[in-house]
Amino acid sequence: MIIAADYSFNGGKEVIQARWPDLLVEIEGILCAVDAGQQKTKTSQEKTMPGQMLYSPVQLNRAIGIGFMARGWHKQKVCCEYPTSFYRPGYKPKCLRGGAFREIDFVKNLLGVEVQFGKYAFMVYNVCAKMTIFHKLGHIDCGVEIVPVKSFADEMSSGVSYFEQFVWDLEQRGKSDIDIPVLIYGIDL
């Protein structure tokens, strides 16, 4: 794969280049080492492209993950303790499922990385909520979000979001005082 585009949200590129230049080179090497052609394994069952071979987001995530894990990156998981103090008097929930957690894909030396080949809402959640939470909990200082560019997303299942849409929305949203610096990479074949 190649890194086709990058976007510096809240100074992410500059901060990461200054604090983690070695990890930035490592991330770029991991991405460029993935042979995306081997991940074109999904046969479409969608009405608009029946039988067409598509790139599998699951396989792409797995291939990228192997590269990160081989270089000492780890997943970071935090347990969620859901409050019950907000229920109205007399309300008793049938069940609060135990074991709830949040997880960031990869962390090394306080730099967090998320790889997203899913719906648009997950990209926004990663940068505008999840990375902020993991920063507040002391697990990361900055983040890198890896997403496909539109031409790559077009060769996956319908509904996979892409770099150009994500950047446009972040530009229109602007920054908030709780946002952390994030570098967003747009990847392609």
N, C-alpha and C positions, 0 to 999 in steps of 0.2 A: 504494500500500500504506500501511498504518498500522503504527506501533509500538504493539502491544496490551499489551505487558508488558515489564518489565525486572527483572533480578536481579543484585545486586551480589555477585559471588563474590570473597572475600578483599579486600573494600573497593574493588572495581573501579570502581563508579560514582562514589564519592567522590574517588578518586585522579584519574580521568579528568576529572571536572568541575573539579577544582582545577588540573590541569596542562595539559589540552587542551580548554578549553571551546569554542574555535573549531572544533576538529576534531569535537567531539561534535555541534555544530550542523550541521556539514557532512555527517556521517554520517546524521543524521536527515533532512536535506534530500534526500540521495541516495535513501534508502529511500522517502520519501514521494512522490518524483517518479516512481517506477516505476508504470506502468499494468499491474497484474497481469492485467487482463482480456485484454490482448494476448498473454499467455503461456499461455493455455488452449488449447494446440495439440496435446496428446498424446491419441491415441485409445487407450483401454485395451484390452489384449488379455488381461487377467486374467479368470479364471473368475468372480470375484465381481462384476465390473462390465464385462462385454464391451461394447465400442462406446461407452462413456461418455467424454465429453471431460473431460480432466484438465489440471491445471496442470503444465507441463513444468519439472521442476527444472533441466534444462540451460538452457532459455530464461530462466528466472528468474535464474539465476546470471549469464548473459550480460548481461541488462538491468541488473542491479545493477552488474556489473563495468564496463560502459560509463560509468556515473555516477562510479565511483571513479577510473577512468583519466582521465576528462575533467578531474578536479580535482587531478591531479598525484600520486595514489597509485600505487605500483608493486608488482609482485610481487617477493618476495624468495626467492631460491633458494639453497640450500647443497648442496654436493656431499657425498656420503657416502663416506668411505674405510673400507670394511669391514675389520676386523682379521682376520688369519688365524692369529694366535698361539693361538687357543683350540682349533684342531683337534688331535685326538689324533695322536701320532706315527704316521707311515705313511699317514695319510689325505691324499689329494690330491683336492681338489674338481675336478669335471669342468669347471666354468666359473664364474668369478665375473664376472657381467655388469658391464661398465663403465658409467659414466654415471648411476649411482644418485644420487638427490637427494631433498631435502625442500623443500617450497615453502609459503609462507604467502601467502594471497590478496592482501592489500594492506598496505602499510606506508607511513607518513608520520610524520616527526618522532618516531620510536621508539614509535609506536602501531601495533599490528598488528590486522588485521581478518580474520576468517574467516567465510565465508558457507557454511552447511551445510544442504542439503536431502537428505541421505542417511540412511544407517542410523545407529542410535543410537551404535554403537561409534565412528564418526567424530567425533561431537560430543564425546564423552569424550576421545578421543585429542587433538583440537584443544586443549582447555583444559588437560588434565592431563599432556600430554606435549609436543606440538608447540610450544605457546607457551612452555613452560618451556625447551625446547631453544633456540628462537630468542632468548629472553632471555639464556640462558647464553652464547650466541655474540655477544651485544651488538647484535642487530638490533632488539629491542623491549624496552620496559620494562613495558608493560601491553597488554591485549588486549580486543577486542570480538568476541563470537561472535554471529552473526545466524542465527536458526533460526525455523521456522514454529511458531505455536501449534497446538494439536491440531485446531481447526476448519479451519485452512488445510491442514494435513497430510492431513486426511481427504479432501481434494479432489485429492490427488496419488496416485501409485502406492502400493500397499501396501508397508509396510516403511519409509516415511519417518518418522523420529522427530520429536519435538516438544518444545517448551519445557517444558511441565508435567512430563513424564517426566524430562527432563534436570535440571531444578531439584530435583525430589524426590531423585534419586540423588545430586546434589552435596550436598544438605542432609544426607543419611544418611552420605555418605562423610566429610564434614568437610574441613578444610583441612590441608595438609601444609606443612612449612617450606620446601619448594621451589616451592610454587604462587605464581604471580604474580597481581596484581589483574586481574580480567576482568569486564567488563560484558556480560551476556547479554541480547540483545534478542529478544523474541518478536514476530514480524510476522504480520500478517493482511491480508485484502483491504480 
